[in-house]
């Protein structure tokens, strides 16, 4: 994954359009899922320093689990 693709997952549709040549929607979905996993791992690894973020990370992880179970 290149840096532009990584940047794109953090932007909304309007922000992505500003880049012009963006990856296909299916690839963006994969990148977005990877970004969520990255965030969850990051928060859990720093849970002692970020205790208020653990609940949010659990919610993201639950959403990912539910989306995988229903797809």
Rosetta blueprint (number, residue, H / E / L):
1 X L
2 X L
3 X H
4 X H
5 X H
6 X H
7 X H
8 X H
9 X L
10 X L
11 X L
12 X L
13 X H
14 X H
15 X H
16 X H
17 X H
18 X H
19 X H
20 X L
21 X L
22 X L
23 X L
24 X L
25 X H
26 X H
27 X H
28 X H
29 X H
30 X H
31 X H
32 X H
33 X H
34 X H
35 X H
36 X H
37 X H
38 X H
39 X H
40 X H
41 X H
42 X H
43 X H
44 X H
45 X H
46 X L
47 X L
48 X L
49 X L
50 X L
51 X H
52 X H
53 X H
54 X H
55 X H
56 X H
57 X H
58 X H
59 X H
60 X H
61 X H
62 X H
63 X H
64 X H
65 X H
66 X H
67 X H
68 X H
69 X H
70 X H
71 X L
